[in-house]
Amino acid sequence: MNATEIIHLIEDAWSEVPYPGDGKIFRPDSYDDEDIVNYFGGTTWRDHSPANLRAHSSAFTFFTPEAFHYWLPAFMIAAIQSPEEADVIVDYIAWHLGARHAPKGWSLFSPVQRQAVAGYFRFQIDRFGDASEDERKALRVVEEARLSA
């Protein structure tokens, strides 16, 4: 699949996902010194530029599972459309979804969303070739989550 097809797959998969609510953006056991709640609060996952997402990439560490699920498509689309501008986001997506704790949040993802995430990683693997070890690991985690669903 090409970039446009993957982006459409992601957009379609998340088209009906409701906003998680301002109270479910940030984990309550953390300190929001990056202004994540104010930046993401009241926005949709479609409201963000790659540069702004890059500036708020620490959200991967502090998002609730609901917030991560909701805004993940923004980060994936930014990483596809503008990998240089998205910068560390490309790595953070793979690291976060390839982590051992990642499967805990998979219950929020529909089968179509899991398929879109797998498509995203396949696209990035094709793009980065031999430099895509983290994406390959994350794709294995996604595939395991798809099979166990």
N, CA, C and O atoms as a DFTB+ gen file, in Angstrom:
596 C
 N C O
     1  1       0.838      -1.180       0.000
     2  2       0.000       0.000       0.000
     3  2       0.885       1.246       0.000
     4  3       1.962       1.258       0.596
     5  1       0.425       2.269      -0.661
     6  2       1.173       3.523      -0.679
     7  2       0.712       4.423       0.476
     8  3      -0.207       4.075       1.217
     9  1       1.360       5.576       0.616
    10  2       1.082       6.483       1.733
    11  2      -0.383       6.913       1.769
    12  3      -1.008       6.909       2.830
    13  1      -0.920       7.278       0.631
    14  2      -2.319       7.739       0.576
    15  2      -3.273       6.636       1.015
    16  3      -4.229       6.898       1.745
    17  1      -3.025       5.415       0.581
    18  2      -3.900       4.292       0.955
    19  2      -3.827       4.004       2.452
    20  3      -4.850       3.744       3.085
    21  1      -2.632       4.048       3.016
    22  2      -2.489       3.807       4.462
    23  2      -3.180       4.913       5.256
    24  3      -3.862       4.636       6.242
    25  1      -3.007       6.154       4.832
    26  2      -3.663       7.272       5.526
    27  2      -5.173       7.119       5.475
    28  3      -5.846       7.351       6.479
    29  1      -5.718       6.736       4.340
    30  2      -7.166       6.516       4.241
    31  2      -7.619       5.366       5.139
    32  3      -8.679       5.435       5.761
    33  1      -6.819       4.321       5.200
    34  2      -7.131       3.190       6.071
    35  2      -7.186       3.643       7.530
    36  3      -8.096       3.260       8.266
    37  1      -6.223       4.448       7.944
    38  2      -6.183       4.969       9.312
    39  2      -7.380       5.886       9.561
    40  3      -8.072       5.744      10.569
    41  1      -7.624       6.819       8.651
    42  2      -8.743       7.753       8.827
    43  2     -10.076       7.025       8.921
    44  3     -10.912       7.366       9.758
    45  1     -10.276       6.036       8.081
    46  2     -11.522       5.271       8.121
    47  2     -11.659       4.488       9.426
    48  3     -12.745       4.415      10.001
    49  1     -10.564       3.910       9.884
    50  2     -10.594       3.098      11.101
    51  2     -10.921       3.921      12.342
    52  3     -11.514       3.404      13.289
    53  1     -10.542       5.188      12.345
    54  2     -10.766       6.047      13.509
    55  2     -11.900       7.059      13.301
    56  3     -12.096       7.940      14.138
    57  1     -12.623       6.948      12.235
    58  2     -13.635       7.961      11.913
    59  2     -14.742       8.089      12.954
    60  3     -15.327       9.163      13.092
    61  1     -15.036       7.046      13.670
    62  2     -16.140       7.067      14.638
    63  2     -15.687       7.028      16.095
    64  3     -16.517       6.882      16.992
    65  1     -14.402       7.155      16.342
    66  2     -13.908       7.074      17.720
    67  2     -14.236       8.377      18.440
    68  3     -13.871       9.452      17.966
    69  1     -14.920       8.294      19.578
    70  2     -15.293       9.518      20.299
    71  2     -14.114      10.106      21.070
    72  3     -13.205       9.394      21.497
    73  1     -14.157      11.404      21.231
    74  2     -13.184      12.129      22.051
    75  2     -13.204      11.523      23.458
    76  3     -14.283      11.290      24.003
    77  1     -12.036      11.263      24.057
    78  2     -12.020      10.584      25.356
    79  2     -12.480      11.442      26.533
    80  3     -12.767      10.915      27.607
    81  1     -12.550      12.746      26.340
    82  2     -12.912      13.645      27.434
    83  2     -11.666      14.252      28.043
    84  3     -10.614      13.614      28.097
    85  1     -11.787      15.467      28.492
    86  2     -10.631      16.179      29.049
    87  2     -10.035      15.469      30.262
    88  3      -8.833      15.564      30.511
    89  1     -10.862      14.767      31.006
    90  2     -10.388      14.065      32.199
    91  2      -9.643      12.782      31.912
    92  3      -9.094      12.175      32.832
    93  1      -9.606      12.346      30.654
    94  2      -8.918      11.099      30.313
    95  2      -7.769      11.327      29.332
    96  3      -7.428      10.434      28.557
    97  1      -7.180      12.502      29.364
    98  2      -6.045      12.773      28.492
    99  2      -4.743      12.361      29.169
   100  3      -3.894      11.716      28.554
   101  1      -4.592      12.726      30.406
   102  2      -3.320      12.613      31.119
   103  2      -3.463      11.698      32.315
   104  3      -4.439      11.790      33.060
   105  1      -2.487      10.808      32.506
   106  2      -2.517       9.917      33.667
   107  2      -2.449      10.731      34.957
   108  3      -1.565      11.577      35.095
   109  1      -3.339      10.504      35.884
   110  2      -3.382      11.317      37.102
   111  2      -2.155      11.160      37.996
   112  3      -1.921      12.007      38.859
   113  1      -1.374      10.110      37.815
   114  2      -0.191       9.902      38.645
   115  2       1.049      10.604      38.085
   116  3       2.167      10.344      38.530
   117  1       0.848      11.491      37.112
   118  2       1.963      12.187      36.469
   119  2       1.822      13.695      36.635
   120  3       0.774      14.208      37.028
   121  1       2.913      14.384      36.322
   122  2       2.921      15.838      36.384
   123  2       3.003      16.375      34.959
   124  3       3.914      16.019      34.211
   125  1       2.066      17.221      34.587
   126  2       1.960      17.723      33.214
   127  2       2.802      18.975      33.008
   128  3       2.260      20.070      32.849
   129  1       4.125      18.820      33.010
   130  2       4.981      19.983      32.787
   131  2       5.180      20.276      31.300
   132  3       5.857      21.243      30.949
   133  1       4.612      19.471      30.443
   134  2       4.700      19.686      28.992
   135  2       3.428      20.317      28.431
   136  3       3.333      20.539      27.224
   137  1       2.444      20.609      29.291
   138  2       1.189      21.236      28.881
   139  2       0.384      20.368      27.909
   140  3      -0.284      20.879      27.010
   141  1       0.457      19.084      28.099
   142  2      -0.210      18.124      27.216
   143  2      -1.728      18.269      27.284
   144  3      -2.399      18.241      26.253
   145  1      -2.266      18.421      28.478
   146  2      -3.721      18.533      28.617
   147  2      -4.237      19.770      27.894
   148  3      -5.235      19.698      27.178
   149  1      -3.564      20.901      28.076
   150  2      -4.017      22.116      27.396
   151  2      -3.873      22.016      25.888
   152  3      -4.720      22.518      25.149
   153  1      -2.806      21.371      25.425
   154  2      -2.616      21.258      23.980
   155  2      -3.662      20.336      23.343
   156  3      -4.284      20.704      22.347
   157  1      -3.856      19.148      23.908
   158  2      -4.761      18.167      23.306
   159  2      -6.221      18.369      23.704
   160  3      -7.122      17.951      22.976
   161  1      -6.460      18.998      24.838
   162  2      -7.826      19.176      25.326
   163  2      -8.725      19.870      24.313
   164  3      -8.372      20.908      23.755
   165  1      -9.885      19.282      24.086
   166  2     -10.873      19.861      23.188
   167  2     -10.543      19.749      21.711
   168  3     -11.233      20.341      20.882
   169  1      -9.493      18.996      21.362
   170  2      -9.118      18.843      19.953
   171  2      -9.498      17.455      19.453
   172  3      -9.722      16.537      20.242
   173  1      -9.566      17.316      18.149
   174  2      -9.729      15.989      17.568
   175  2      -8.364      15.495      17.126
   176  3      -7.395      16.254      17.123
   177  1      -8.287      14.252      16.760
   178  2      -7.009      13.725      16.291
   179  2      -6.648      14.292      14.915
   180  3      -5.528      14.101      14.443
   181  1      -7.570      14.973      14.285
   182  2      -7.310      15.566      12.969
   183  2      -6.761      17.000      13.064
   184  3      -6.437      17.592      12.034
   185  1      -6.651      17.557      14.246
   186  2      -6.344      18.981      14.438
   187  2      -4.862      19.320      14.614
   188  3      -4.560      20.398      15.126
   189  1      -3.933      18.466      14.220
   190  2      -2.546      18.665      14.627
   191  2      -1.558      18.572      13.470
   192  3      -1.669      17.701      12.606
   193  1      -0.604      19.473      13.469
   194  2       0.465      19.439      12.475
   195  2       1.590      18.526      12.976
   196  3       1.717      18.302      14.180
   197  1       2.399      18.006      12.061
   198  2       3.544      17.197      12.499
   199  2       4.458      17.947      13.470
   200  3       4.945      17.358      14.434
   201  1       4.694      19.227      13.229
   202  2       5.576      19.999      14.110
   203  2       4.995      20.120      15.516
   204  3       5.726      19.989      16.498
   205  1       3.708      20.365      15.623
   206  2       3.084      20.468      16.953
   207  2       3.058      19.114      17.654
   208  3       3.265      19.040      18.866
   209  1       2.809      18.059      16.914
   210  2       2.845      16.727      17.527
   211  2       4.251      16.398      18.013
   212  3       4.429      15.820      19.085
   213  1       5.233      16.767      17.223
   214  2       6.630      16.549      17.623
   215  2       6.923      17.303      18.917
   216  3       7.578      16.769      19.813
   217  1       6.444      18.530      19.019
   218  2       6.671      19.349      20.212
   219  2       5.981      18.767      21.443
   220  3       6.366      19.072      22.572
   221  1       4.973      17.939      21.233
   222  2       4.224      17.321      22.336
   223  2       4.375      15.799      22.330
   224  3       3.487      15.078      22.787
   225  1       5.487      15.326      21.817
   226  2       5.691      13.878      21.707
   227  2       5.858      13.194      23.056
   228  3       5.749      11.970      23.135
   229  1       6.117      13.944      24.109
   230  2       6.189      13.333      25.446
   231  2       4.831      12.777      25.861
   232  3       4.742      12.026      26.832
   233  1       3.777      13.137      25.138
   234  2       2.441      12.614      25.438
   235  2       2.421      11.089      25.410
   236  3       1.611      10.477      26.107
   237  1       3.291      10.466      24.624
   238  2       3.337       9.001      24.585
   239  2       3.572       8.420      25.969
   240  3       3.083       7.335      26.283
   241  1       4.310       9.130      26.786
   242  2       4.619       8.669      28.134
   243  2       3.472       8.911      29.105
   244  3       3.286       8.146      30.051
   245  1       2.702       9.972      28.878
   246  2       1.734      10.416      29.868
   247  2       0.262      10.223      29.498
   248  3      -0.612      10.352      30.356
   249  1      -0.013       9.920      28.247
   250  2      -1.406       9.685      27.839
   251  2      -2.032       8.538      28.632
   252  3      -1.356       7.576      28.996
   253  1      -3.321       8.655      28.891
   254  2      -4.081       7.500      29.367
   255  2      -4.219       6.547      28.181
   256  3      -3.988       6.958      27.044
   257  1      -4.585       5.296      28.413
   258  2      -4.812       4.396      27.279
   259  2      -5.866       4.939      26.299
   260  3      -5.736       4.773      25.087
   261  1      -6.906       5.587      26.835
   262  2      -7.962       6.145      25.983
   263  2      -7.427       7.277      25.109
   264  3      -7.765       7.370      23.929
   265  1      -6.592       8.134      25.691
   266  2      -6.021       9.240      24.926
   267  2      -5.047       8.724      23.872
   268  3      -5.042       9.200      22.737
   269  1      -4.225       7.751      24.253
   270  2      -3.291       7.186      23.275
   271  2      -4.070       6.593      22.104
   272  3      -3.729       6.830      20.945
   273  1      -5.085       5.845      22.394
   274  2      -5.914       5.244      21.342
   275  2      -6.518       6.317      20.457
   276  3      -6.516       6.184      19.233
   277  1      -7.030       7.368      21.055
   278  2      -7.713       8.412      20.300
   279  2      -6.764       9.211      19.401
   280  3      -7.092       9.454      18.240
   281  1      -5.596       9.626      19.908
   282  2      -4.698      10.495      19.131
   283  2      -3.645       9.744      18.328
   284  3      -2.918      10.367      17.553
   285  1      -3.536       8.427      18.486
   286  2      -2.564       7.659      17.706
   287  2      -2.665       7.923      16.209
   288  3      -1.622       8.061      15.570
   289  1      -3.849       8.001      15.607
   290  2      -3.880       8.242      14.161
   291  2      -3.211       9.545      13.748
   292  3      -2.621       9.614      12.670
   293  1      -3.287      10.575      14.576
   294  2      -2.617      11.842      14.248
   295  2      -1.110      11.633      14.150
   296  3      -0.463      12.130      13.229
   297  1      -0.563      10.898      15.103
   298  2       0.876      10.638      15.110
   299  2       1.283       9.752      13.930
   300  3       2.307      10.003      13.294
   301  1       0.492       8.722      13.635
   302  2       0.830       7.851      12.506
   303  2       0.783       8.613      11.185
   304  3       1.675       8.463      10.350
   305  1      -0.245       9.424      10.993
   306  2      -0.366      10.183       9.749
   307  2       0.785      11.185       9.624
   308  3       1.344      11.349       8.539
   309  1       1.141      11.849      10.712
   310  2       2.281      12.779      10.676
   311  2       3.563      12.049      10.294
   312  3       4.363      12.558       9.509
   313  1       3.757      10.855      10.849
   314  2       4.962      10.078      10.559
   315  2       5.006       9.613       9.107
   316  3       6.087       9.454       8.541
   317  1       3.850       9.396       8.505
   318  2       3.797       8.997       7.101
   319  2       4.009      10.206       6.196
   320  3       4.817      10.159       5.270
   321  1       3.290      11.275       6.463
   322  2       3.325      12.445       5.585
   323  2       4.623      13.222       5.669
   324  3       5.103      13.740       4.661
   325  1       5.188      13.308       6.845
   326  2       6.350      14.174       7.039
   327  2       7.307      13.574       8.069
   328  3       7.432      14.108       9.171
   329  1       7.988      12.468       7.730
   330  2       8.833      11.805       8.726
   331  2       9.964      12.680       9.255
   332  3      10.358      12.546      10.414
   333  1      10.491      13.574       8.420
   334  2      11.561      14.453       8.894
   335  2      11.031      15.441       9.930
   336  3      11.672      15.674      10.955
   337  1       9.878      16.012       9.669
   338  2       9.280      16.966      10.596
   339  2       8.745      16.264      11.845
   340  3       8.838      16.797      12.951
   341  1       8.191      15.084      11.664
   342  2       7.678      14.304      12.800
   343  2       8.831      13.837      13.688
   344  3       8.668      13.697      14.900
   345  1       9.977      13.600      13.091
   346  2      11.219      13.293      13.795
   347  2      11.048      12.108      14.748
   348  3      10.798      10.992      14.293
   349  1      11.176      12.326      16.051
   350  2      11.162      11.241      17.031
   351  2       9.824      10.513      17.113
   352  3       9.755       9.405      17.643
   353  1       8.774      11.119      16.599
   354  2       7.462      10.455      16.615
   355  2       7.536       9.105      15.912
   356  3       6.930       8.132      16.360
   357  1       8.276       9.050      14.818
   358  2       8.412       7.800      14.070
   359  2       8.921       6.706      14.995
   360  3       8.406       5.588      14.981
   361  1       9.931       7.025      15.798
   362  2      10.485       6.052      16.739
   363  2       9.527       5.769      17.892
   364  3       9.348       4.617      18.286
   365  1       8.914       6.819      18.433
   366  2       8.041       6.649      19.590
   367  2       6.863       5.729      19.311
   368  3       6.465       4.953      20.179
   369  1       6.305       5.807      18.117
   370  2       5.176       4.933      17.778
   371  2       5.613       3.483      17.872
   372  3       4.951       2.665      18.510
   373  1       6.727       3.170      17.237
   374  2       7.214       1.785      17.258
   375  2       7.603       1.353      18.670
   376  3       7.277       0.243      19.090
   377  1       8.291       2.216      19.398
   378  2       8.712       1.852      20.749
   379  2       7.514       1.619      21.657
   380  3       7.482       0.654      22.420
   381  1       6.536       2.501      21.572
   382  2       5.373       2.383      22.449
   383  2       4.546       1.138      22.126
   384  3       4.140       0.408      23.030
   385  1       4.302       0.902      20.860
   386  2       3.474      -0.252      20.492
   387  2       4.247      -1.559      20.487
   388  3       3.649      -2.634      20.461
   389  1       5.567      -1.477      20.510
   390  2       6.378      -2.678      20.577
   391  2       6.785      -3.047      21.985
   392  3       7.434      -4.072      22.194
   393  1       6.414      -2.226      22.959
   394  2       6.787      -2.467      24.351
   395  2       6.000      -3.627      24.944
   396  3       4.922      -3.979      24.466
   397  1       6.551      -4.199      25.971
   398  2       5.890      -5.344      26.608
   399  2       4.516      -5.005      27.175
   400  3       3.621      -5.850      27.196
   401  1       4.349      -3.758      27.637
   402  2       3.077      -3.366      28.235
   403  2       2.032      -2.995      27.183
   404  3       0.864      -2.809      27.524
   405  1       2.417      -2.886      25.940
   406  2       1.502      -2.436      24.884
   407  2       0.213      -3.259      24.808
   408  3      -0.856      -2.671      24.642
   409  1       0.262      -4.566      24.918
   410  2      -0.981      -5.335      24.758
   411  2      -2.095      -5.000      25.746
   412  3      -3.256      -5.305      25.474
   413  1      -1.774      -4.377      26.895
   414  2      -2.815      -4.017      27.850
   415  2      -3.858      -3.096      27.223
   416  3      -5.042      -3.199      27.544
   417  1      -3.444      -2.216      26.353
   418  2      -4.360      -1.258      25.756
   419  2      -5.036      -1.722      24.479
   420  3      -5.858      -1.000      23.914
   421  1      -4.700      -2.918      24.019
   422  2      -5.256      -3.371      22.745
   423  2      -6.763      -3.579      22.793
   424  3      -7.404      -3.611      21.743
   425  1      -7.342      -3.721      23.966
   426  2      -8.794      -3.934      24.044
   427  2      -9.567      -2.731      23.523
   428  3     -10.733      -2.865      23.150
   429  1      -8.944      -1.560      23.490
   430  2      -9.600      -0.359      22.972
   431  2      -9.632      -0.330      21.443
   432  3     -10.433       0.394      20.852
   433  1      -8.774      -1.106      20.811
   434  2      -8.625      -1.084      19.362
   435  2      -9.546      -2.104      18.706
   436  3      -9.557      -3.280      19.072
   437  1     -10.313      -1.637      17.738
   438  2     -11.166      -2.553      16.968
   439  2     -10.288      -3.374      16.032
   440  3      -9.131      -3.021      15.803
   441  1     -10.824      -4.464      15.489
   442  2     -10.052      -5.237      14.507
   443  2      -9.594      -4.380      13.317
   444  3      -8.481      -4.559      12.822
   445  1     -10.428      -3.470      12.865
   446  2     -10.059      -2.603      11.735
   447  2      -8.924      -1.659      12.145
   448  3      -8.035      -1.382      11.340
   449  1      -8.944      -1.171      13.370
   450  2      -7.870      -0.297      13.850
   451  2      -6.564      -1.069      13.985
   452  3      -5.498      -0.553      13.651
   453  1      -6.643      -2.286      14.465
   454  2      -5.436      -3.117      14.565
   455  2      -4.863      -3.381      13.178
   456  3      -3.647      -3.388      12.987
   457  1      -5.744      -3.594      12.224
   458  2      -5.317      -3.801      10.844
   459  2      -4.642      -2.532      10.305
   460  3      -3.632      -2.620       9.608
   461  1      -5.190      -1.365      10.623
   462  2      -4.606      -0.100      10.176
   463  2      -3.228       0.112      10.803
   464  3      -2.309       0.570      10.123
   465  1      -3.072      -0.211      12.078
   466  2      -1.778      -0.076      12.747
   467  2      -0.766      -1.031      12.100
   468  3       0.380      -0.654      11.855
   469  1      -1.192      -2.249      11.830
   470  2      -0.303      -3.200      11.152
   471  2       0.086      -2.666       9.774
   472  3       1.245      -2.779       9.374
   473  1      -0.857      -2.092       9.051
   474  2      -0.570      -1.497       7.749
   475  2       0.426      -0.358       7.863
   476  3       1.325      -0.222       7.033
   477  1       0.263       0.457       8.894
   478  2       1.214       1.546       9.143
   479  2       2.619       0.980       9.307
   480  3       3.555       1.481       8.683
   481  1       2.788      -0.049      10.129
   482  2       4.123      -0.610      10.348
   483  2       4.675      -1.257       9.085
   484  3       5.867      -1.132       8.805
   485  1       3.846      -1.939       8.324
   486  2       4.318      -2.514       7.060
   487  2       4.808      -1.409       6.116
   488  3       5.833      -1.563       5.452
   489  1       4.071      -0.302       6.063
   490  2       4.478       0.832       5.233
   491  2       5.844       1.355       5.688
   492  3       6.727       1.588       4.863
   493  1       6.013       1.537       6.998
   494  2       7.279       2.064       7.517
   495  2       8.427       1.076       7.298
   496  3       9.557       1.492       7.042
   497  1       8.152      -0.203       7.394
   498  2       9.181      -1.212       7.135
   499  2       9.629      -1.125       5.676
   500  3      10.822      -1.180       5.379
   501  1       8.672      -0.991       4.782
   502  2       9.021      -0.821       3.357
   503  2       9.825       0.457       3.150
   504  3      10.782       0.472       2.375
   505  1       9.445       1.513       3.828
   506  2      10.117       2.810       3.670
   507  2      11.544       2.779       4.207
   508  3      12.463       3.263       3.546
   509  1      11.737       2.216       5.392
   510  2      13.031       2.293       6.060
   511  2      13.904       1.052       5.875
   512  3      15.078       1.069       6.244
   513  1      13.358      -0.009       5.317
   514  2      14.150      -1.201       5.011
   515  2      14.871      -1.770       6.210
   516  3      14.264      -2.070       7.238
   517  1      16.187      -1.915       6.063
   518  2      16.995      -2.534       7.115
   519  2      17.035      -1.728       8.411
   520  3      17.405      -2.265       9.456
   521  1      16.663      -0.461       8.361
   522  2      16.676       0.398       9.551
   523  2      15.336       0.374      10.279
   524  3      15.000       1.318      10.994
   525  1      14.581      -0.684      10.104
   526  2      13.227      -0.732      10.682
   527  2      13.054      -1.854      11.705
   528  3      11.989      -2.467      11.784
   529  1      14.083      -2.117      12.472
   530  2      13.996      -3.188      13.462
   531  2      12.893      -2.931      14.496
   532  3      12.157      -3.851      14.851
   533  1      12.773      -1.684      14.982
   534  2      11.737      -1.366      15.964
   535  2      10.341      -1.530      15.367
   536  3       9.421      -1.982      16.048
   537  1      10.183      -1.166      14.102
   538  2       8.885      -1.317      13.430
   539  2       8.546      -2.794      13.263
   540  3       7.387      -3.184      13.403
   541  1       9.539      -3.610      12.968
   542  2       9.308      -5.062      12.832
   543  2       8.865      -5.675      14.165
   544  3       7.957      -6.504      14.208
   545  1       9.517      -5.255      15.239
   546  2       9.149      -5.739      16.570
   547  2       7.717      -5.312      16.903
   548  3       6.920      -6.115      17.387
   549  1       7.402      -4.048      16.642
   550  2       6.053      -3.553      16.925
   551  2       5.012      -4.270      16.071
   552  3       3.921      -4.574      16.552
   553  1       5.337      -4.542      14.819
   554  2       4.399      -5.272      13.962
   555  2       4.122      -6.658      14.528
   556  3       2.984      -7.123      14.474
   557  1       5.132      -7.326      15.068
   558  2       4.909      -8.641      15.695
   559  2       3.939      -8.520      16.878
   560  3       3.061      -9.365      17.049
   561  1       4.098      -7.474      17.688
   562  2       3.190      -7.251      18.823
   563  2       1.767      -7.014      18.316
   564  3       0.810      -7.566      18.860
   565  1       1.632      -6.190      17.271
   566  2       0.316      -5.903      16.701
   567  2      -0.304      -7.184      16.153
   568  3      -1.486      -7.448      16.376
   569  1       0.480      -7.971      15.445
   570  2      -0.035      -9.221      14.891
   571  2      -0.484     -10.175      16.000
   572  3      -1.512     -10.837      15.865
   573  1       0.270     -10.248      17.082
   574  2      -0.118     -11.092      18.225
   575  2      -1.428     -10.586      18.820
   576  3      -2.294     -11.384      19.180
   577  1      -1.577      -9.285      18.926
   578  2      -2.815      -8.689      19.466
   579  2      -3.991      -8.985      18.540
   580  3      -5.099      -9.250      19.005
   581  1      -3.752      -8.940      17.243
   582  2      -4.825      -9.235      16.278
   583  2      -5.268     -10.695      16.402
   584  3      -6.458     -10.993      16.305
   585  1      -4.310     -11.604      16.615
   586  2      -4.639     -13.015      16.711
   587  2      -5.339     -13.365      18.022
   588  3      -6.153     -14.287      18.076
   589  1      -5.014     -12.619      19.075
   590  2      -5.609     -12.937      20.377
   591  2      -6.944     -12.238      20.602
   592  3      -7.608     -12.468      21.612
   593  1      -7.331     -11.393      19.669
   594  2      -8.595     -10.637      19.828
   595  2      -9.810     -11.519      19.603
   596  3     -10.943     -11.046      19.698
